[in-house]
Amino acid sequence: SSLCVYRNYGYFGDNHGNVLCVNLNTMRPVWHYKNLDDTDGTLVCREEEGVPYVYTACEVDKQGEEGISRFAKLNGLNGQSVWERDIPCRRINLPEKTLDGGMYASPLLGTDDCRHLLFANVCRNGASRCPGELTAFDTRTGEVVYTLPYNNFAWSSPVPLTNEHGEMFIFTGDAGGMAYVVRGLTGEVVFKKSIGFNFESSPIVVGNSIVIGCRGTNIYKISIK
């Protein structure tokens, strides 16, 4: 995962479930939180009422064939857990590779009318009715507000779009090359189309356009109207 920074504090996870905060001025550790498993998705942080809070989740890797993707909200100053939410996930063993479950990509903190929500692509891999899903959490309680099932697992990060009415929408892609535009507050799919192959890289938003690469040789620019 990449480094998430708040002022002079840097937050990151590793492949063994350790979530660490380091003082970047002194390069000394400040706190440590032990999650269950491998953390590949970069942590996200937001200041709420003067306190930085860090959001993170893990994969199902070292746990074996079945396990838990544990989502956690941590106090960024001392590492204390505010809430934890366990999402059952599975591992898929293919002839040429193993596909772990859980959260691979960075979660997305909501804005505007979705400021109270956190969104994440979760690879369930048979632990639910679908291989993957977009899960919306209430940032205050950790409760799951809704899930949007995919036809495939998803390793790409969701990104935000906001219209002139202050309504947040989410663009995301799955491992089958399907692109989605979702109304953040309700989970309603307003656009869904097969565009490419496996989306693994995370998209970027430029104005009303999304740029995203996929497996193969293509980079796509998609305009939202």
TORDOFI-881826 format. One record per residue: residue in one letter; x, y, z of N, C-alpha, C in turn. Coordinates in nm, 3 decimals. Example, Ala and Ser with C-alpha at 12.3 -4.5 7.8 and 13.67 -1.06 7.14 Angstrom:
BEGIN
(r "A"; (1.319; -0.569; 0.780); (1.230; -0.450; 0.780); (1.320; -0.330; 0.780));
(r "S"; (1.285; -0.225; 0.708); (1.367; -0.106; 0.714); (1.290; 0.003; 0.787));
# end
This chain:
BEGIN
(r "S"; (0.085; -0.119; 0.000); (0.000; 0.000; 0.000); (0.088; 0.124; 0.000));
(r "S"; (0.031; 0.234; -0.041); (0.102; 0.362; -0.039); (0.084; 0.429; 0.097));
(r "L"; (0.158; 0.537; 0.117); (0.155; 0.610; 0.243); (0.038; 0.709; 0.243));
(r "C"; (-0.035; 0.714; 0.353); (-0.139; 0.814; 0.376); (-0.085; 0.910; 0.481));
(r "V"; (-0.095; 1.041; 0.455); (-0.030; 1.139; 0.542); (-0.130; 1.239; 0.596));
(r "Y"; (-0.122; 1.264; 0.725); (-0.195; 1.373; 0.791); (-0.093; 1.453; 0.871));
(r "R"; (-0.069; 1.578; 0.827); (0.031; 1.664; 0.889); (0.166; 1.590; 0.895));
(r "N"; (0.219; 1.566; 1.016); (0.348; 1.498; 1.025); (0.334; 1.349; 1.056));
(r "Y"; (0.214; 1.294; 1.044); (0.191; 1.152; 1.069); (0.170; 1.079; 0.935));
(r "G"; (0.242; 0.969; 0.919); (0.226; 0.883; 0.803); (0.166; 0.749; 0.845));
(r "Y"; (0.066; 0.702; 0.771); (-0.005; 0.579; 0.803); (0.012; 0.479; 0.688));
(r "F"; (0.036; 0.353; 0.723); (0.047; 0.250; 0.619); (0.024; 0.112; 0.679));
(r "G"; (-0.009; 0.016; 0.593); (-0.025; -0.123; 0.634); (0.079; -0.210; 0.565));
(r "D"; (0.094; -0.334; 0.613); (0.189; -0.426; 0.550); (0.122; -0.561; 0.522));
(r "N"; (0.201; -0.656; 0.474); (0.148; -0.786; 0.432); (0.117; -0.879; 0.550));
(r "H"; (0.147; -0.838; 0.671); (0.123; -0.923; 0.788); (0.012; -0.869; 0.878));
(r "G"; (-0.060; -0.768; 0.832); (-0.171; -0.717; 0.911); (-0.137; -0.604; 1.004));
(r "N"; (-0.013; -0.556; 1.000); (0.025; -0.443; 1.086); (-0.016; -0.312; 1.021));
(r "V"; (-0.082; -0.227; 1.097); (-0.111; -0.090; 1.056); (-0.030; 0.001; 1.147));
(r "L"; (0.052; 0.086; 1.087); (0.148; 0.165; 1.163); (0.129; 0.313; 1.138));
(r "C"; (0.156; 0.391; 1.241); (0.165; 0.536; 1.231); (0.307; 0.576; 1.266));
(r "V"; (0.369; 0.656; 1.180); (0.506; 0.701; 1.201); (0.509; 0.853; 1.202));
(r "N"; (0.581; 0.909; 1.298); (0.605; 1.053; 1.299); (0.709; 1.084; 1.192));
(r "L"; (0.669; 1.155; 1.087); (0.758; 1.178; 0.975); (0.867; 1.280; 1.005));
(r "N"; (0.854; 1.354; 1.115); (0.960; 1.445; 1.155); (1.074; 1.372; 1.225));
(r "T"; (1.040; 1.269; 1.300); (1.142; 1.195; 1.376); (1.167; 1.056; 1.322));
(r "M"; (1.079; 1.008; 1.231); (1.084; 0.872; 1.176); (1.075; 0.766; 1.286));
(r "R"; (1.001; 0.799; 1.391); (0.977; 0.706; 1.501); (0.832; 0.661; 1.498));
(r "P"; (0.804; 0.534; 1.532); (0.665; 0.487; 1.538); (0.588; 0.555; 1.649));
(r "V"; (0.459; 0.583; 1.620); (0.370; 0.647; 1.717); (0.273; 0.546; 1.776));
(r "W"; (0.210; 0.466; 1.689); (0.120; 0.361; 1.736); (0.115; 0.246; 1.637));
(r "H"; (0.058; 0.135; 1.684); (0.047; 0.013; 1.604); (-0.091; -0.047; 1.627));
(r "Y"; (-0.155; -0.089; 1.517); (-0.283; -0.160; 1.524); (-0.268; -0.291; 1.448));
(r "K"; (-0.312; -0.400; 1.509); (-0.300; -0.532; 1.446); (-0.431; -0.570; 1.381));
(r "N"; (-0.434; -0.570; 1.248); (-0.548; -0.621; 1.175); (-0.523; -0.769; 1.146));
(r "L"; (-0.619; -0.835; 1.084); (-0.611; -0.981; 1.073); (-0.513; -1.030; 0.968));
(r "D"; (-0.490; -0.950; 0.862); (-0.426; -1.010; 0.745); (-0.360; -0.901; 0.659));
(r "D"; (-0.315; -0.943; 0.544); (-0.247; -0.860; 0.445); (-0.329; -0.735; 0.412));
(r "T"; (-0.262; -0.620; 0.410); (-0.327; -0.494; 0.373); (-0.261; -0.440; 0.247));
(r "D"; (-0.332; -0.443; 0.135); (-0.281; -0.388; 0.009); (-0.344; -0.253; -0.024));
(r "G"; (-0.468; -0.232; 0.016); (-0.535; -0.105; -0.013); (-0.479; 0.007; 0.074));
(r "T"; (-0.446; 0.119; 0.010); (-0.393; 0.233; 0.083); (-0.497; 0.288; 0.181));
(r "L"; (-0.454; 0.318; 0.303); (-0.544; 0.375; 0.403); (-0.591; 0.513; 0.359));
(r "V"; (-0.709; 0.553; 0.405); (-0.758; 0.688; 0.382); (-0.783; 0.754; 0.517));
(r "C"; (-0.770; 0.888; 0.519); (-0.780; 0.961; 0.645); (-0.860; 1.088; 0.624));
(r "R"; (-0.939; 1.125; 0.724); (-1.013; 1.250; 0.720); (-1.026; 1.306; 0.861));
(r "E"; (-1.014; 1.438; 0.871); (-1.031; 1.505; 1.000); (-1.179; 1.523; 1.028));
(r "E"; (-1.223; 1.480; 1.145); (-1.362; 1.492; 1.186); (-1.365; 1.554; 1.324));
(r "E"; (-1.421; 1.674; 1.332); (-1.428; 1.751; 1.457); (-1.289; 1.765; 1.522));
(r "G"; (-1.192; 1.796; 1.437); (-1.057; 1.823; 1.485); (-0.969; 1.703; 1.508));
(r "V"; (-1.022; 1.582; 1.486); (-0.945; 1.460; 1.509); (-0.930; 1.385; 1.376));
(r "P"; (-0.808; 1.342; 1.339); (-0.792; 1.262; 1.218); (-0.835; 1.118; 1.243));
(r "Y"; (-0.913; 1.062; 1.152); (-0.953; 0.923; 1.162); (-0.907; 0.848; 1.037));
(r "V"; (-0.857; 0.728; 1.058); (-0.800; 0.646; 0.952); (-0.893; 0.528; 0.926));
(r "Y"; (-0.916; 0.499; 0.799); (-1.001; 0.386; 0.759); (-0.916; 0.285; 0.683));
(r "T"; (-0.932; 0.157; 0.718); (-0.851; 0.053; 0.655); (-0.926; -0.079; 0.655));
(r "A"; (-0.878; -0.175; 0.576); (-0.936; -0.310; 0.573); (-0.829; -0.405; 0.520));
(r "C"; (-0.851; -0.534; 0.544); (-0.751; -0.634; 0.504); (-0.809; -0.732; 0.403));
(r "E"; (-0.723; -0.822; 0.356); (-0.761; -0.929; 0.265); (-0.780; -1.060; 0.342));
(r "V"; (-0.822; -1.163; 0.269); (-0.818; -1.300; 0.321); (-0.704; -1.369; 0.248));
(r "D"; (-0.590; -1.372; 0.312); (-0.466; -1.425; 0.253); (-0.408; -1.529; 0.347));
(r "K"; (-0.347; -1.484; 0.455); (-0.286; -1.575; 0.550); (-0.388; -1.651; 0.636));
(r "Q"; (-0.513; -1.609; 0.631); (-0.616; -1.678; 0.708); (-0.652; -1.813; 0.647));
(r "G"; (-0.622; -1.834; 0.519); (-0.654; -1.961; 0.456); (-0.763; -1.946; 0.352));
(r "E"; (-0.839; -2.054; 0.331); (-0.940; -2.055; 0.225); (-1.060; -1.966; 0.258));
(r "E"; (-1.092; -1.951; 0.385); (-1.202; -1.866; 0.428); (-1.155; -1.775; 0.540));
(r "G"; (-1.216; -1.659; 0.548); (-1.176; -1.569; 0.655); (-1.258; -1.442; 0.655));
(r "I"; (-1.199; -1.337; 0.711); (-1.269; -1.211; 0.734); (-1.187; -1.097; 0.674));
(r "S"; (-1.256; -1.009; 0.602); (-1.199; -0.880; 0.568); (-1.247; -0.783; 0.676));
(r "R"; (-1.156; -0.742; 0.761); (-1.193; -0.656; 0.873); (-1.174; -0.509; 0.837));
(r "F"; (-1.285; -0.436; 0.836); (-1.282; -0.292; 0.816); (-1.274; -0.226; 0.953));
(r "A"; (-1.192; -0.122; 0.961); (-1.173; -0.055; 1.090); (-1.161; 0.095; 1.072));
(r "K"; (-1.218; 0.167; 1.166); (-1.198; 0.311; 1.178); (-1.112; 0.333; 1.301));
(r "L"; (-0.997; 0.399; 1.282); (-0.901; 0.417; 1.390); (-0.880; 0.565; 1.418));
(r "N"; (-0.862; 0.597; 1.545); (-0.821; 0.731; 1.583); (-0.678; 0.753; 1.535));
(r "G"; (-0.658; 0.851; 1.446); (-0.527; 0.871; 1.387); (-0.421; 0.923; 1.481));
(r "L"; (-0.460; 0.968; 1.601); (-0.364; 1.019; 1.697); (-0.307; 0.910; 1.787));
(r "N"; (-0.391; 0.809; 1.818); (-0.344; 0.706; 1.912); (-0.368; 0.563; 1.864));
(r "G"; (-0.434; 0.544; 1.750); (-0.455; 0.409; 1.697); (-0.568; 0.332; 1.759));
(r "Q"; (-0.644; 0.393; 1.849); (-0.755; 0.323; 1.912); (-0.868; 0.299; 1.812));
(r "S"; (-0.928; 0.180; 1.819); (-1.036; 0.145; 1.728); (-1.165; 0.214; 1.768));
(r "V"; (-1.228; 0.280; 1.671); (-1.360; 0.341; 1.693); (-1.468; 0.238; 1.663));
(r "W"; (-1.453; 0.166; 1.551); (-1.540; 0.052; 1.520); (-1.467; -0.046; 1.429));
(r "E"; (-1.516; -0.169; 1.429); (-1.464; -0.274; 1.342); (-1.583; -0.348; 1.281));
(r "R"; (-1.574; -0.382; 1.155); (-1.681; -0.454; 1.086); (-1.619; -0.568; 1.006));
(r "D"; (-1.665; -0.691; 1.031); (-1.610; -0.810; 0.967); (-1.697; -0.853; 0.849));
(r "I"; (-1.636; -0.867; 0.731); (-1.705; -0.911; 0.610); (-1.647; -1.046; 0.569));
(r "P"; (-1.725; -1.156; 0.573); (-1.674; -1.287; 0.533); (-1.636; -1.289; 0.385));
(r "C"; (-1.521; -1.347; 0.356); (-1.471; -1.358; 0.218); (-1.400; -1.492; 0.202));
(r "R"; (-1.376; -1.528; 0.076); (-1.309; -1.654; 0.046); (-1.193; -1.632; -0.050));
(r "R"; (-1.110; -1.734; -0.060); (-1.002; -1.738; -0.157); (-1.043; -1.830; -0.273));
(r "I"; (-1.002; -1.794; -0.395); (-1.026; -1.878; -0.512); (-0.892; -1.932; -0.559));
(r "N"; (-0.883; -2.066; -0.573); (-0.761; -2.129; -0.622); (-0.780; -2.170; -0.768));
(r "L"; (-0.711; -2.103; -0.858); (-0.713; -2.135; -1.000); (-0.587; -2.211; -1.038));
(r "P"; (-0.586; -2.281; -1.151); (-0.467; -2.358; -1.190); (-0.341; -2.272; -1.200));
(r "E"; (-0.357; -2.146; -1.246); (-0.239; -2.064; -1.269); (-0.213; -1.961; -1.159));
(r "K"; (-0.311; -1.937; -1.070); (-0.291; -1.837; -0.965); (-0.394; -1.855; -0.855));
(r "T"; (-0.367; -1.787; -0.743); (-0.460; -1.783; -0.631); (-0.514; -1.641; -0.617));
(r "L"; (-0.646; -1.628; -0.607); (-0.711; -1.498; -0.592); (-0.762; -1.485; -0.450));
(r "D"; (-0.696; -1.402; -0.371); (-0.739; -1.381; -0.233); (-0.866; -1.298; -0.229));
(r "G"; (-0.938; -1.307; -0.117); (-1.058; -1.227; -0.098); (-1.029; -1.101; -0.019));
(r "G"; (-1.134; -1.022; 0.006); (-1.120; -0.903; 0.087); (-1.106; -0.776; 0.005));
(r "M"; (-1.045; -0.674; 0.065); (-1.030; -0.544; 0.000); (-0.889; -0.527; -0.052));
(r "Y"; (-0.877; -0.510; -0.183); (-0.748; -0.486; -0.247); (-0.721; -0.338; -0.270));
(r "A"; (-0.826; -0.264; -0.306); (-0.811; -0.125; -0.348); (-0.836; -0.030; -0.232));
(r "S"; (-0.802; 0.096; -0.255); (-0.829; 0.198; -0.153); (-0.979; 0.220; -0.139));
(r "P"; (-1.028; 0.236; -0.018); (-1.169; 0.275; -0.001); (-1.188; 0.421; -0.038));
(r "L"; (-1.312; 0.463; -0.048); (-1.346; 0.600; -0.089); (-1.431; 0.666; 0.018));
(r "L"; (-1.384; 0.778; 0.069); (-1.463; 0.857; 0.164); (-1.563; 0.943; 0.087));
(r "G"; (-1.689; 0.942; 0.133); (-1.794; 1.016; 0.066); (-1.780; 1.166; 0.082));
(r "T"; (-1.840; 1.239; -0.013); (-1.843; 1.384; -0.009); (-1.987; 1.432; -0.025));
(r "D"; (-2.010; 1.559; -0.006); (-2.140; 1.623; -0.029); (-2.252; 1.546; 0.041));
(r "D"; (-2.353; 1.495; -0.032); (-2.465; 1.428; 0.034); (-2.428; 1.289; 0.086));
(r "C"; (-2.307; 1.244; 0.058); (-2.260; 1.113; 0.106); (-2.144; 1.126; 0.204));
(r "R"; (-2.132; 1.240; 0.268); (-2.017; 1.262; 0.356); (-2.015; 1.165; 0.474));
(r "H"; (-2.127; 1.108; 0.507); (-2.134; 1.015; 0.621); (-2.106; 0.870; 0.578));
(r "L"; (-2.064; 0.849; 0.452); (-2.046; 0.714; 0.401); (-1.902; 0.687; 0.361));
(r "L"; (-1.865; 0.559; 0.368); (-1.738; 0.508; 0.318); (-1.770; 0.396; 0.219));
(r "F"; (-1.705; 0.398; 0.101); (-1.733; 0.301; -0.003); (-1.608; 0.216; -0.029));
(r "A"; (-1.631; 0.085; -0.051); (-1.518; -0.004; -0.077); (-1.559; -0.117; -0.169));
(r "N"; (-1.470; -0.154; -0.260); (-1.488; -0.274; -0.340); (-1.436; -0.394; -0.261));
(r "V"; (-1.521; -0.493; -0.241); (-1.487; -0.609; -0.160); (-1.497; -0.735; -0.245));
(r "C"; (-1.391; -0.815; -0.248); (-1.390; -0.942; -0.321); (-1.445; -1.050; -0.228));
(r "R"; (-1.568; -1.094; -0.253); (-1.630; -1.195; -0.166); (-1.592; -1.336; -0.211));
(r "N"; (-1.580; -1.358; -0.342); (-1.531; -1.485; -0.398); (-1.608; -1.607; -0.348));
(r "G"; (-1.741; -1.596; -0.349); (-1.822; -1.711; -0.310); (-1.872; -1.708; -0.168));
(r "A"; (-1.830; -1.610; -0.088); (-1.879; -1.598; 0.049); (-2.014; -1.526; 0.054));
(r "S"; (-2.064; -1.483; -0.061); (-2.196; -1.423; -0.070); (-2.254; -1.462; -0.205));
(r "R"; (-2.361; -1.397; -0.246); (-2.428; -1.431; -0.371); (-2.353; -1.382; -0.494));
(r "C"; (-2.243; -1.310; -0.475); (-2.170; -1.256; -0.589); (-2.019; -1.262; -0.563));
(r "P"; (-1.937; -1.260; -0.671); (-1.792; -1.261; -0.653); (-1.737; -1.134; -0.588));
(r "G"; (-1.801; -1.021; -0.617); (-1.755; -0.895; -0.562); (-1.871; -0.798; -0.546));
(r "E"; (-1.848; -0.696; -0.467); (-1.955; -0.599; -0.446); (-1.899; -0.466; -0.398));
(r "L"; (-1.974; -0.361; -0.427); (-1.948; -0.230; -0.369); (-2.024; -0.222; -0.238));
(r "T"; (-1.953; -0.195; -0.130); (-2.014; -0.189; 0.003); (-2.007; -0.048; 0.056));
(r "A"; (-2.120; 0.002; 0.103); (-2.127; 0.136; 0.163); (-2.141; 0.122; 0.314));
(r "F"; (-2.050; 0.184; 0.389); (-2.051; 0.181; 0.534); (-2.087; 0.319; 0.588));
(r "D"; (-2.155; 0.321; 0.701); (-2.177; 0.445; 0.775); (-2.048; 0.475; 0.853));
(r "T"; (-1.986; 0.589; 0.826); (-1.858; 0.619; 0.891); (-1.872; 0.639; 1.041));
(r "R"; (-1.992; 0.670; 1.089); (-2.010; 0.695; 1.231); (-2.022; 0.567; 1.312));
(r "T"; (-2.081; 0.463; 1.253); (-2.111; 0.340; 1.327); (-2.045; 0.215; 1.269));
(r "G"; (-2.005; 0.220; 1.142); (-1.952; 0.102; 1.076); (-2.059; 0.011; 1.019));
(r "E"; (-2.184; 0.046; 1.035); (-2.293; -0.036; 0.983); (-2.292; -0.035; 0.830));
(r "V"; (-2.325; -0.150; 0.769); (-2.336; -0.158; 0.624); (-2.469; -0.097; 0.583));
(r "V"; (-2.463; 0.007; 0.500); (-2.585; 0.077; 0.456); (-2.646; 0.004; 0.337));
(r "Y"; (-2.562; -0.038; 0.242); (-2.609; -0.120; 0.130); (-2.490; -0.187; 0.062));
(r "T"; (-2.519; -0.286; -0.019); (-2.418; -0.350; -0.104); (-2.471; -0.355; -0.246));
(r "L"; (-2.381; -0.339; -0.342); (-2.415; -0.348; -0.484); (-2.337; -0.465; -0.542));
(r "P"; (-2.405; -0.573; -0.584); (-2.333; -0.690; -0.635); (-2.275; -0.667; -0.774));
(r "Y"; (-2.154; -0.723; -0.795); (-2.090; -0.726; -0.927); (-2.096; -0.868; -0.981));
(r "N"; (-2.075; -0.879; -1.112); (-2.064; -1.012; -1.174); (-1.923; -1.067; -1.166));
(r "N"; (-1.831; -0.988; -1.111); (-1.692; -1.029; -1.100); (-1.632; -0.964; -0.976));
(r "F"; (-1.513; -1.005; -0.939); (-1.445; -0.938; -0.829); (-1.390; -0.804; -0.879));
(r "A"; (-1.347; -0.719; -0.787); (-1.302; -0.585; -0.824); (-1.177; -0.547; -0.746));
(r "W"; (-1.072; -0.511; -0.818); (-0.946; -0.468; -0.757); (-0.919; -0.319; -0.778));
(r "S"; (-1.001; -0.253; -0.857); (-0.982; -0.112; -0.887); (-1.053; -0.026; -0.783));
(r "S"; (-0.996; 0.090; -0.752); (-1.055; 0.178; -0.651); (-1.173; 0.256; -0.707));
(r "P"; (-1.278; 0.275; -0.630); (-1.387; 0.365; -0.671); (-1.342; 0.510; -0.659));
(r "V"; (-1.397; 0.595; -0.747); (-1.363; 0.739; -0.744); (-1.492; 0.820; -0.746));
(r "P"; (-1.488; 0.945; -0.694); (-1.612; 1.025; -0.680); (-1.637; 1.120; -0.796));
(r "L"; (-1.764; 1.144; -0.822); (-1.811; 1.247; -0.913); (-1.922; 1.322; -0.841));
(r "T"; (-1.929; 1.453; -0.858); (-2.032; 1.532; -0.792); (-2.099; 1.623; -0.894));
(r "N"; (-2.232; 1.628; -0.893); (-2.303; 1.715; -0.986); (-2.329; 1.852; -0.924));
(r "E"; (-2.397; 1.939; -0.999); (-2.420; 2.076; -0.954); (-2.519; 2.083; -0.840));
(r "H"; (-2.587; 1.973; -0.808); (-2.684; 1.971; -0.697); (-2.623; 1.915; -0.568));
(r "G"; (-2.492; 1.892; -0.568); (-2.428; 1.838; -0.449); (-2.454; 1.690; -0.428));
(r "E"; (-2.488; 1.618; -0.534); (-2.511; 1.474; -0.526); (-2.385; 1.400; -0.571));
(r "M"; (-2.343; 1.306; -0.490); (-2.222; 1.230; -0.521); (-2.256; 1.104; -0.599));
(r "F"; (-2.176; 1.078; -0.702); (-2.184; 0.955; -0.779); (-2.047; 0.887; -0.774));
(r "I"; (-2.047; 0.758; -0.799); (-1.924; 0.678; -0.793); (-1.901; 0.613; -0.927));
(r "F"; (-1.778; 0.624; -0.977); (-1.737; 0.545; -1.093); (-1.644; 0.436; -1.044));
(r "T"; (-1.669; 0.314; -1.095); (-1.582; 0.202; -1.059); (-1.587; 0.097; -1.169));
(r "G"; (-1.486; 0.011; -1.171); (-1.481; -0.097; -1.269); (-1.447; -0.228; -1.203));
(r "D"; (-1.488; -0.340; -1.265); (-1.458; -0.470; -1.206); (-1.360; -0.549; -1.292));
(r "A"; (-1.330; -0.671; -1.249); (-1.228; -0.752; -1.316); (-1.276; -0.810; -1.447));
(r "G"; (-1.403; -0.793; -1.479); (-1.453; -0.837; -1.607); (-1.459; -0.726; -1.711));
(r "G"; (-1.411; -0.607; -1.677); (-1.415; -0.496; -1.770); (-1.545; -0.420; -1.771));
(r "M"; (-1.630; -0.444; -1.672); (-1.757; -0.372; -1.661); (-1.736; -0.241; -1.588));
(r "A"; (-1.792; -0.133; -1.643); (-1.784; -0.002; -1.580); (-1.920; 0.035; -1.523));
(r "Y"; (-1.919; 0.100; -1.407); (-2.043; 0.138; -1.337); (-2.037; 0.285; -1.297));
(r "V"; (-2.152; 0.352; -1.306); (-2.172; 0.480; -1.239); (-2.287; 0.460; -1.143));
(r "V"; (-2.264; 0.489; -1.016); (-2.357; 0.456; -0.909); (-2.393; 0.582; -0.831));
(r "R"; (-2.520; 0.599; -0.799); (-2.562; 0.707; -0.709); (-2.518; 0.670; -0.568));
(r "G"; (-2.430; 0.750; -0.511); (-2.368; 0.713; -0.384); (-2.465; 0.696; -0.269));
(r "L"; (-2.566; 0.779; -0.261); (-2.656; 0.779; -0.146); (-2.743; 0.654; -0.141));
(r "T"; (-2.780; 0.601; -0.258); (-2.875; 0.490; -0.263); (-2.820; 0.360; -0.319));
(r "G"; (-2.708; 0.366; -0.393); (-2.657; 0.247; -0.459); (-2.722; 0.219; -0.593));
(r "E"; (-2.804; 0.311; -0.641); (-2.870; 0.294; -0.771); (-2.767; 0.300; -0.884));
(r "V"; (-2.770; 0.202; -0.974); (-2.680; 0.201; -1.089); (-2.742; 0.286; -1.200));
(r "V"; (-2.678; 0.396; -1.235); (-2.730; 0.482; -1.340); (-2.664; 0.456; -1.475));
(r "F"; (-2.552; 0.384; -1.474); (-2.484; 0.345; -1.598); (-2.406; 0.217; -1.573));
(r "K"; (-2.416; 0.125; -1.666); (-2.342; -0.001; -1.656); (-2.314; -0.049; -1.798));
(r "K"; (-2.186; -0.072; -1.829); (-2.152; -0.113; -1.964); (-2.021; -0.190; -1.964));
(r "S"; (-2.014; -0.295; -2.045); (-1.889; -0.368; -2.066); (-1.801; -0.288; -2.161));
(r "I"; (-1.684; -0.249; -2.113); (-1.598; -0.159; -2.191); (-1.467; -0.225; -2.231));
(r "G"; (-1.401; -0.291; -2.137); (-1.269; -0.345; -2.167); (-1.250; -0.482; -2.108));
(r "F"; (-1.129; -0.507; -2.062); (-1.095; -0.632; -1.995); (-1.084; -0.603; -1.845));
(r "N"; (-0.996; -0.668; -1.777); (-0.984; -0.653; -1.633); (-0.937; -0.513; -1.594));
(r "F"; (-1.019; -0.440; -1.519); (-0.976; -0.313; -1.461); (-0.906; -0.343; -1.328));
(r "E"; (-0.776; -0.318; -1.323); (-0.700; -0.333; -1.199); (-0.649; -0.198; -1.150));
(r "S"; (-0.605; -0.113; -1.242); (-0.557; 0.019; -1.202); (-0.675; 0.105; -1.157));
(r "S"; (-0.645; 0.207; -1.080); (-0.749; 0.295; -1.031); (-0.772; 0.409; -1.130));
(r "P"; (-0.897; 0.451; -1.150); (-0.926; 0.561; -1.242); (-0.889; 0.696; -1.182));
(r "I"; (-0.878; 0.796; -1.269); (-0.865; 0.935; -1.224); (-0.978; 1.015; -1.288));
(r "V"; (-1.020; 1.120; -1.219); (-1.128; 1.205; -1.267); (-1.069; 1.338; -1.311));
(r "V"; (-1.102; 1.379; -1.433); (-1.060; 1.508; -1.487); (-1.186; 1.578; -1.538));
(r "G"; (-1.236; 1.675; -1.463); (-1.360; 1.740; -1.502); (-1.475; 1.641; -1.498));
(r "N"; (-1.542; 1.623; -1.612); (-1.650; 1.526; -1.621); (-1.607; 1.399; -1.693));
(r "S"; (-1.475; 1.374; -1.696); (-1.422; 1.255; -1.764); (-1.344; 1.167; -1.669));
(r "I"; (-1.344; 1.039; -1.699); (-1.268; 0.940; -1.623); (-1.166; 0.877; -1.717));
(r "V"; (-1.043; 0.864; -1.671); (-0.938; 0.796; -1.747); (-0.896; 0.673; -1.668));
(r "I"; (-0.897; 0.558; -1.735); (-0.864; 0.433; -1.666); (-0.797; 0.336; -1.763));
(r "G"; (-0.695; 0.267; -1.716); (-0.629; 0.164; -1.795); (-0.681; 0.027; -1.758));
(r "C"; (-0.661; -0.070; -1.848); (-0.705; -0.206; -1.820); (-0.601; -0.303; -1.873));
(r "R"; (-0.619; -0.429; -1.839); (-0.529; -0.532; -1.892); (-0.537; -0.533; -2.044));
(r "G"; (-0.422; -0.560; -2.106); (-0.415; -0.552; -2.250); (-0.336; -0.429; -2.288));
(r "T"; (-0.383; -0.355; -2.387); (-0.306; -0.241; -2.436); (-0.387; -0.112; -2.441));
(r "N"; (-0.499; -0.108; -2.371); (-0.588; 0.007; -2.386); (-0.596; 0.094; -2.261));
(r "I"; (-0.606; 0.224; -2.284); (-0.641; 0.322; -2.182); (-0.767; 0.391; -2.230));
(r "Y"; (-0.869; 0.401; -2.143); (-0.998; 0.453; -2.184); (-1.024; 0.588; -2.121));
(r "K"; (-1.086; 0.677; -2.199); (-1.139; 0.803; -2.147); (-1.289; 0.798; -2.163));
(r "I"; (-1.362; 0.814; -2.053); (-1.507; 0.804; -2.052); (-1.563; 0.936; -2.003));
(r "S"; (-1.650; 0.998; -2.082); (-1.709; 1.126; -2.045); (-1.849; 1.105; -1.986));
(r "I"; (-1.877; 1.175; -1.878); (-2.006; 1.165; -1.810); (-2.088; 1.290; -1.844));
(r "K"; (-2.212; 1.271; -1.888); (-2.299; 1.383; -1.923); (-2.427; 1.376; -1.843));
# end
